[in-house]
Amino acid sequence: MRLGQNSTRAFAEAQHYIPGGVNSPARAFGAVGGDPPFIDYGQGSRIFDIDGNEYIDYVCSWGPLIFGHAHPRVVDAVSRACSRGTSFGAPTTLETALARQVADMVPSVEMLRLVSSGTEATMSAVRLARGVTGRDKIVKFEGCWHGHGDSFLIKAGSSALTLGAPDSPGIPAGVAADTIALPYNDADALEQAIRQHPDQIAAVIVEPVGGNMGLVPPRPGFLERLRQLTRAAGTILIFDEVITGFRVAPGGAQERFGVLPDLTCLGKIVGGGLPLAAYGGRREYMEHVSPCGRRISQAGTLSGNPLAVAAGLEQLRMLSEPGVYDRLEAIATRLAEGMRANLSTLCLDYRVYQLGGLVCLFFTGQEIVDHASVSTADTELFGRYFRAALERGIYLPPSQYECLFPSLVHSDEDVERTLEIQLDALRAAHG
């Protein structure tokens, strides 16, 4: 299987009108080489490009499609909503139903506000934390991606407590000065930061499971210590569960690990594949969001869009049915175990991690605990492996630093075929 002429022409035309020819950078295949196939449609566990090539899909729109492509119940819910109107800019009862469903599933969420993207959710949660505490500084962790808000595009300096430097042109130095970047899985670094900046840190935002540098589980006690330190410092703890929400457990990572944040950011699965996200948490904080309390600003013309709400609500109802998470964990576990077996067959010392419905293969023999250890992975080798898998009909995330997102419609046959191809792709990548 090779990239066809239709995709080649489509990519060339797109680059005339869209920066890089894509509307999100990873889609350009810059990290793996080559040009991207342009997708025509998806069905179940498969996607089909405009040249007629078929792929078993482990991107699944970067996680939202936990029931695969074009699931009949989700499609029907969106169709019914569309027939009644695509947008109103006014409240609907469906929004309340979705908010109630999320609050029933996510342990720490008492109230929430719907937005249109994960970036909106994280930006809004940080603003709320600053508004409630009256403080300016925030702490983030290296390798945790919280969207493209100015405060999040900061990299760590030469030591754990160095204030961040802008990681992108266009980020004001003042914004960077209020962001402290620390190593993931290092609670001692947070304790030092709190001592160094007493009564100045509004929020600590973290992916409770690292999902944007590949899959990096929290070390035992890490999340518990964050909770203890932030509570003692009067700092708001924000869990970015845009990836882990509804994927590693019905109530996300906070349910799986038993640690409750003050605020939670949700996205991807909560919208059923349509643009929708949310931030929420303790009532005492959320009651300050405009038009309530201190009227901390956040608004959006398309927030709570009825099509997205309908898709998200139907998908969450499906996830609430018995046995769903057992099935998802079984699929992901079988995939991870098969990858480890393939590595053993070829005598390759690489790391495979799996948690709930997330899987990642790192091309390194080091234990993965933070951004520094992730950075030891061989990205050139990953690129060769990715291209070999793509040519054989497996669509993997086009970056070493992303997770695989198996869905509930990936069959045993899909997994077996994937593992057969993966073994061939590993052989091809190693020449």
N, C-alpha and C positions, 0 to 999 in steps of 0.2 A: 504494500500500500504506500503510495506517495502522494504528497500534496498536489492536488490537481490544478489545472489551468484556471478553472473558475475562481478558486480561492486566491490564486496568485494575482489574477486581474482585479478581484475585489479588494485585496489589500493595497495594491498600487493605487487604485482610485480613492480608497479611503484616506490614504496619506495626503492627498491633495486638499482634503476638507477637514480632517480631524487630526490633531497633533499625534504623531506616531501612528496614525491610522486606527487608534483604539480610544475607548472612553474610560479606560483604567489601565495603568501601565503594565501590569503582569500579563495582560492579554497579548502584548506585542511580542512575547517569547524572547525578550531581550536577555533573560537569564539562562536560556537553554539553546539559543541559536535557531535559525530558520524562521520561516514565516508561519503565522497561525492559519489553521483551517477556519473558514467561515461557516458557521452552523446554520443549517436549514431548519431542522426541527429536532425535538427530543420525544422519546416515548419510553416510559419505564426506566430501565437502567441504561438505556442507549441514547446516543446522539448521532445525528447524521449530517454530514457537511454538504455544501452545495455542489460537490463533485460526486456525491453518492456514496462516499466512504462511511462506514459504520464503526462506532467506537463504544466499548463499555466505558461508561463515564464515572470517574471518581472525583470530579470537581463538583458536579451537582450544583452549579451556580455558586460555588464557594461555600456550600453548606446548607442553604435554605431548603433544598429539595430533599428532605429526609424521607419522603414517600416517592421519590423519583419524579420523572418528567410527566407532566400532563396527567396527573392522577385524576380519575373520573370525578371523585367527590370534590376535589378542589376546583376543577374546571367547572363543574356544575354550580358550585357556590358563587364563583366569580361571574358566570353567565347570568345567574339569577339577579345578582346585584347590578350588573351592567344594564340589564333590561329596565331597571328602575331609575337609572341615572348614574353617570360616572363621577360626579363630584357636586357638592352642595355648598361648601363653605359654611355649613350650619350643622348643629349636632344631630346625631342619629342614635337610636337605641342600640344599634350594632356595636358602636364604639364602647358603650358601657358593658355590653356583653363580653367583648374581648378583654376589657380591663378587669372585669370580674374573673374571667377564666385565668388570666395571668396571675392575679392575686391569689387565686385558689391553688395554683401550681408552684409558685415561687415563694419560698418561706419568708423572706424578708420584706416582700412588697405588700404594703397596705394601700397605697395610692400610686397612680402612675400617670404619665402624660405621653400620648402617642406623638411620634415624629416620623420623618420619612427616611432617615438613614442612621446607621450606627454612629457616624461622625456627629450628626446632630445630637444624638443621645448623649455621647460622652462630653461634648462641648457644653451642653445644657446642664449636665450633672455637675461639672466643675464650676460653672457659674453659680449654680445653686449653693454649692459648698462654700464658695467665696462669699456669697451674699449672706448666708446664715452665720458664718463664723466671723466675718469682718476681717479676714486674713487674705493675703495675696499669693503666697507660695503654694506650689503643689509638688508632690513627689510622684514620679513614675519610675518604671523599671526598664532597663535596657532590653531591647528585643520585643517588648510588648507594644503592639500597634493599637492605637486608639483612634484611628482615623486621621484625617489631614488637617485638623485644627492646629492653629499656630502653637499652642502650648504643648502639643504632643510631638511635634517634629523637632525634637531635641535629642542630641546624643550625649553620652556621658563624657566627662573629661578624663584626665589622667589618673584621678583617684576617685574613690566611691563618693566623696562628698563635694567634688568639684561641681560648681554650677554649670549648667548646660551651655553649649554653644549651638547656634542655629544649625540645623541639619538640612536646610533648604533655603535658597534665596527667597527673600520676601518675608522672612521672620524677623520682626523687630528685636533688637538686642535687649530691650526692656522685658519683653515676653520671655526670652531665654533666661534672663536673670532670675525670673520667678519660678523657674522649673528646675527641680533637682532630680537628676537621673542616677539611679542606683542599680547595682547588679541584682538580677532576679534571683530568688531563693536565698537572699542574704538579709535576714531580719536584723542582724547586728548593725549593718550599715544604716538601716532606718533608725535604730535607736541613737546612733551617733548624729544623724541628721537632725533629729528632734532636739537633741541637746545643743547642737550648734545653732539652731534657729528656734529658740523657745517662743511659743505663742505666735508663730509666724506661718505655720503650715496649715492651710485650709483643708487640704484633702490629700489622701494617698489613693492613687488609682492603679489598679493592677488587674491583669488577666489572672484569675485564680488558677487556671491551667494555661501555661504559655501555648498559644495556638497560632501565633503569627511569626514564629521563628522555627517552624516545625512544631512538633508536639513535645513540650517540656513540662512534665508533671511537677507539682510543688513538692518540695522535700517535706517529710513528716515534721509537723510543728510550725512550718513557715507561715501558713495562713493564720493559725491560732495566735502566733506571736504578733503578726500585723494587727490583728483585732485587739489584742491586749495593749499594744503600744499606742495605737491611735485613740483608743478609748481613754487611756490615762492622759493623753496630751490634748484632749478636746478637739481632735482632728477627725474629719469625716472619712470613713473608709468606703471607697467606691470599687465594686467588682464590675469589671467590663466582661459581661457574659454574652457578648454578641456572638461569639463562636460556641461557647460551652452551654449557653442557655438552651434547655430542652434537648441537648444532644448527649450529655454525659449522665443525665438523670432527668426525670420529669421536672424537678426544680433546679436543674443546673448544677454547677460545681458546688454551690453553697449547700445544697441538699446532700450531695455526695460526700462532702468533707465535713459537714456539720458546723460551718463557720458562717455567721450571718453578717453581711455588711450593712452599712447605713443606707447606701444607695446602690442600685443595680442598673446597668445598661444592657438592653436586649436588642437584638436585631436578627437578620437572616431568617431562622425558622419561624420566628413570631409573625412574619409577614407572608408565609406560605409561598415564597418566590416572587412576591411583588414588593415594591419599595415601601417598607414600613419598619419602624423601630420604636423603642420606648425607653424611658428612664423612669424609675420609681423607687420607692423605699418607705422609710418610716413616715408616718402621717405628720409628725411634728415638723419635718423638713419640707415635705411636698406641699403643705398648706401655705407655704410662702411663695409658690410659683404664681405669677400673674394669671388671673386678676385678684388672687387672694393675698392675705398677709402683707409681706413686705413688697409684693408685686415684682419679684425677680423676673426679669423679662425672658420670655421665650414664646415664639409664635410661629405659625406656618400655614400658608394658604391651603396646602394639600394634606396637612396633618390629619390623620384619621380618615384618609380617603376610603370611601365605601368598598371599592373593589379589593384593595389591599386588606382591609379589615375582614372582609368576608373570607378571603383566602386564608388569612392567619387564624381566624377563629375556627374554621373547619379543620385545619391541620392540627391545631392544639386539641380539639375534641377527639380527633383520631389518635393522637398520642396519649390520650387519657384512657384508652381502651386497654383491657388486661393483656399482659404478655408482650406488649410492644417493645419495651426496653430490653427484655430478655432476648428477643429475636435480634434486635439491633446489636447488642453486645456479642451475641453468638456469631453474627456475620463478620463483625470487625475482628473478633478474636481469631476466627478461622483464617481470615486474610493475614493477620499479623503472624500467626503460627506458621502458616505456609511460607511466608517470606523468610522467616528465620530458618526454616528447613531448606529453602533454596540456597540461602547463604552458606549453610553448613555443607550442602552438597558440593558447592564450589570452593569451600575452604576460605570464605571471605569473612573477615572480622569487622562487620558493620553493625550498627545498632538499629533495632526496630522497636518502636514504642507504640503502645495502644492503650487508650482509656475511653471507656464507653464507645461511642460511635466515631472515634478519631483514631487514625493510624498514621505513622510516619516512619520512613526508612531514612536514616542518616548515613551518608557515606563517610563514616569515621568510626574508629574503634574506641574513641573516648566515651566515657559516661557523659550523658547530656544533662546538665543542670542549670545552664545559664547561657547568655548570648555568647560569651567567650568560648565555651565548649562547642556550641553550635557552629561557630565560625571556623572550627577545625575541619568541617566537612569539605570534601572535594567537590566543588561545584562544577568543574569541567567534566568530571566523571559523571556526575548526575545529569548534565546536559546530554551526554552520549547515551546514557541509559534512558532518559526521557524520550529522545528521538527514536531509539530502537523500539520502545514500547508503543509509541504513536504509530509508527510504520506497521506494526503488527496488530493494531486495533484496540489499544488501551489508551484512554485519555486521562493522563495524570495531571495534577496541578503543575504548571510550568515553572516551578521554582523548588529548590532544595528546602526552602524555608516556609513551606506550606504543608498542611496536613492533607491526607486523603479523606474524603467524606463518603464512605459507603452509605447506601440508603437501605431502607427496609424492603425494597423491591429487587435488590441484588440477590439473585438466586444462587443455590449451591453450584449450579452449572456455570454461572457467571464467575464465581470465585475460583472454581477449578480452572476455567479457561484463563482467567487473569494470572493465576500462579504458573500455568504452563508458559504463557507469554513472558511473564516476569523472569523466569529462569533463562529463556532465550535472550531477553533484553540484557540481563546481567552478563551473559556470555559475550554478547555483541559489544557491550560497553567496555569490556576488558580485552577486546581484540582477539 
